[in-house]
């Protein structure tokens, strides 16, 4: 098991550099279904360019969206090179649940405690802005990625979760947050169970969300940028280190040579601290597990689910679930507490999975959903896989210009929630590269990688997750 979480004998745990993505990762459901992709093994030029105006490190949704907004916007740079350690979009984006689901109320109190009321409102608004932007781009560019937009349920499976949901909902509204026509609170257990088809539900909230095939979205954007806007994509070219020369140009060192760039974007998520040590402990890898399940007849055809889902126990444990309208396959991810959390935080090995979580995910639908019925041969667990997320202590990403590193920008640390944030963050990075103001990005100020934010607390992600005490909430 690859891990960047080290332990001193008889002492506390501490974070170590995450290193580089493992060379032989497992395949997700999404990656299995796209083995015909023309971008597998793609290198726009056989030789790595020696110079570029803008270099983007990472080809997931963050990197692809930066390239898209930069190259299709006004005054685009003449040359953009994207460097990817693996195949394109074979990191976290190619392994997530395909769930673009804004938080419309639930994280309000925690964000307010960290950043104040104004910023908490901005964080939540940003997620709705992201859903709208994703919808807009998919429609504008005619992206075939099984996009569906509708509603989702937050479902409280115990009293602690019900109190957590309702207290956030009430405080958000009391402070002036908008819920009318956006969030519906379902506080009656019988009604929650009936509407969600979830046995033992105590309460639920309904609000907007969408689902899609994430790899297909990213591939469409990359192909568009390559064919129409001159993007140079170099796969299987990990950046081993970065530095600057005597005139301030960025030097990206790889095994295939060094690329010199005037500006560089770190869309490196969990692996950021390998290249930028100041983010050690501030963006930490976190290994998650997801699955694809073939539904029984009771949840097929006209009986398919018409919402996406999140089932939550307490304030820290939850599973997310979507049923794909295209083929009926259920994508369900969770439960991080089936193995010791110390084995997940800092773990960068997405070539392996945990059998305890495989067993859990294989039985999750039967445990949650009323009338699931016995599974016939060919029904039930189809496939499961792992992926590496990047978490921050406050559970918001680092987005913006890097302090005292002219020409360097970051969008990373999306905390397993990148589908609901990355598009607007990448659009903001493109604006900053063009020289526009932070205000023009409409992003929350608390996302910025300021020295004050990095120095505000010595608490690392590892300490938050591994040593949290009662009353500390993970969003």
C-alpha positions, -999 to 999 in steps of 0.1 A, spaced: 0 0 0 14 33 -11 10 59 16 22 94 25 11 90 61 41 82 83 43 73 120 71 80 144 76 51 168 56 57 199 48 92 187 23 111 167 15 107 130 28 133 105 23 139 68 50 131 43 51 141 6 26 122 -15 51 113 -42 37 106 -77 7 86 -89 12 49 -89 19 35 -124 -7 7 -127 -40 20 -112 -72 0 -113 -99 9 -138 -131 26 -127 -165 18 -143 -160 50 -164 -125 40 -176 -136 5 -184 -163 18 -207 -140 42 -226 -111 20 -237 -116 31 -273 -107 67 -264 -85 83 -290 -67 102 -263 -52 70 -247 -14 73 -251 -19 108 -266 11 131 -272 2 160 -294 39 162 -304 63 133 -301 89 155 -285 82 175 -254 81 212 -263 109 233 -247 89 264 -241 52 274 -237 32 304 -226 11 284 -201 18 250 -187 -10 231 -170 -1 202 -147 -29 177 -145 -56 166 -170 -86 160 -148 -117 182 -147 -97 211 -132 -69 211 -157 -92 204 -187 -116 232 -176 -86 257 -172 -75 249 -207 -111 252 -221 -118 286 -205 -84 299 -212 -83 289 -249 -119 298 -257 -119 331 -238 -107 364 -251 -70 370 -257 -60 333 -254 -23 325 -251 -5 313 -282 8 281 -266 -6 259 -239 10 226 -229 -7 202 -205 14 176 -187 -2 145 -173 15 118 -152 -8 90 -164 -33 88 -192 -55 118 -196 -82 119 -169 -71 87 -152 -68 104 -117 -95 114 -94 -119 127 -120 -119 95 -139 -127 76 -107 -154 97 -90 -191 91 -87 -202 113 -116 -222 134 -91 -223 172 -96 -242 180 -64 -241 214 -49 -244 219 -11 -274 241 -7 -275 243 31 -257 214 49 -222 228 53 -233 263 63 -225 262 100 -190 248 96 -181 273 68 -195 301 90 -174 289 119 -143 288 98 -148 319 76 -178 340 88 -213 343 75 -205 362 43 -180 337 31 -202 308 40 -229 322 18 -204 326 -10 -191 290 -7 -226 276 -10 -235 300 -39 -204 290 -57 -216 254 -58 -249 263 -74 -230 285 -98 -209 255 -107 -239 234 -114 -253 261 -137 -219 265 -155 -215 228 -161 -250 227 -175 -243 257 -197 -210 244 -211 -224 209 -218 -253 224 -237 -231 250 -256 -205 225 -267 -229 196 -274 -211 173 -249 -223 137 -250 -216 127 -214 -249 112 -202 -257 145 -185 -289 145 -163 -301 174 -142 -328 170 -116 -330 167 -78 -312 149 -50 -320 138 -14 -299 143 17 -312 115 39 -306 113 77 -303 77 88 -300 84 126 -310 112 150 -275 128 150 -277 132 112 -312 146 114 -302 172 140 -271 181 119 -292 186 87 -320 205 104 -297 228 125 -278 238 94 -310 243 74 -325 265 102 -294 286 108 -289 291 71 -324 304 67 -322 325 99 -291 342 86 -309 351 53 -300 321 32 -324 314 3 -342 281 4 -376 289 -12 -379 268 -44 -344 254 -38 -344 233 -6 -374 213 7 -371 201 43 -388 168 50 -389 164 87 -415 136 91 -399 102 91 -428 84 75 -429 110 46 -390 108 43 -391 70 40 -419 71 15 -405 98 -7 -369 85 -7 -378 48 -8 -353 44 21 -360 22 50 -353 38 84 -349 73 71 -356 99 98 -356 131 77 -345 143 43 -338 174 23 -344 178 -14 -325 202 -37 -309 204 -72 -282 181 -85 -269 164 -117 -251 133 -128 -228 126 -157 -200 105 -171 -170 125 -159 -144 110 -183 -165 118 -213 -169 154 -203 -132 159 -199 -124 140 -231 -147 163 -251 -131 194 -237 -96 182 -243 -103 171 -279 -119 204 -286 -89 223 -272 -65 201 -291 -83 202 -325 -95 238 -325 -74 258 -301 -39 243 -303 -36 226 -269 -5 204 -267 -14 174 -244 15 152 -232 4 121 -213 25 98 -192 48 127 -185 50 133 -148 65 165 -136 92 155 -111 100 190 -98 95 227 -105 118 257 -102 124 291 -117 153 304 -137 172 337 -133 145 357 -151 115 341 -133 105 316 -160 91 283 -146 111 251 -153 90 219 -152 114 190 -150 103 156 -164 121 124 -175 115 136 -211 132 169 -207 124 203 -192 96 226 -202 100 263 -197 67 282 -191 59 318 -184 29 307 -163 21 274 -147 -12 260 -132 -10 233 -106 -42 212 -111 -25 185 -91 -51 179 -63 -38 152 -39 -3 153 -52 3 190 -49 27 189 -20 52 168 -40 58 199 -62 48 226 -37 61 216 -2 42 245 15 10 225 10 23 195 30 -4 187 54 -26 214 39 -36 192 9 -35 155 18 -43 124 -2 -74 105 8 -82 71 -7 -119 64 -14 -138 36 -29 -167 35 -53 -188 9 -71 -212 1 -99 -243 -20 -91 -267 -36 -115 -302 -30 -100 -328 -56 -93 -361 -56 -113 -377 -36 -84 -354 -6 -93 -353 -10 -131 -374 4 -159 -403 25 -146 -392 17 -111 -358 35 -114 -349 62 -89 -356 97 -101 -332 115 -76 -296 111 -67 -289 103 -30 -267 108 0 -274 86 31 -257 100 62 -251 86 97 -240 112 123 -220 141 110 -190 122 94 -202 90 77 -222 90 44 -226 72 11 -235 89 -22 -255 72 -49 -268 79 -84 -288 58 -107 -278 65 -143 -308 73 -165 -289 60 -196 -285 24 -185 -299 21 -150 -266 12 -134 -263 25 -98 -231 42 -88 -226 41 -50 -195 52 -30 -187 50 7 -181 40 36 -148 54 47 -151 40 83 -152 4 73 -114 5 75 -92 25 99 -91 61 88 -53 61 92 -52 37 63 -71 61 40 -56 95 48 -23 99 30 -28 67 9 -21 72 -28 -24 36 -39 -54 34 -63 -42 1 -77 -58 -18 -48 -91 -18 -29 -104 -29 5 -124 -61 6 -143 -48 37 -156 -19 17 -163 -40 -14 -185 -62 8 -202 -32 22 -209 -16 -11 -222 -48 -25 -249 -50 1 -256 -12 5 -286 -10 -18 -303 -39 -1 -297 -24 33 -309 11 23 -337 7 -3 -371 -8 4 -381 -37 -17 -347 -42 -33 -354 -80 -34 -329 -109 -38 -304 -104 -66 -306 -127 -96 -275 -139 -114 -260 -108 -131 -276 -84 -107 -258 -67 -78 -222 -56 -76 -208 -52 -111 -174 -35 -103 -157 -14 -76 -126 7 -77 -105 32 -57 -94 68 -63 -73 94 -46 -89 127 -34 -72 157 -20 -85 171 13 -78 204 31 -83 211 69 -112 235 62 -127 213 34 -125 241 8 -100 241 -21 -69 263 -27 -76 284 -57 -57 314 -70 -23 329 -75 5 315 -54 22 340 -30 57 351 -40 56 328 -70 48 351 -99 31 334 -128 20 303 -107 -16 294 -100 -33 266 -82 -67 249 -82 -64 218 -59 -76 203 -27 -112 198 -38 -120 174 -9 -139 148 -29 -163 176 -40 -146 188 -71 -175 181 -95 -194 208 -76 -166 233 -76 -139 227 -102 -156 243 -132 -160 278 -116 -126 275 -100 -110 268 -133 -128 296 -150 -115 318 -123 -79 307 -128 -83 314 -165 -94 350 -157 -65 355 -133 -40 343 -160 -54 369 -183 -47 395 -156 -82 400 -144 -91 408 -108 -101 383 -81 -134 400 -79 -141 392 -115 -139 355 -107 -169 356 -83 -151 330 -62 -151 330 -24 -121 348 -10 -116 320 15 -104 298 -14 -73 318 -20 -39 303 -11 -29 333 10 1 331 35 -25 339 62 -46 309 54 -16 286 52 -3 299 85 -36 304 103 -35 270 118 -8 244 123 -35 218 121 -30 194 93 -55 173 74 -42 142 90 -48 157 125 -83 168 116 -93 133 104 -73 111 127 -75 130 159 -109 147 157 -129 149 189 -166 149 195 -181 181 181 -157 185 152 -177 182 120 -166 171 85 -189 185 59 
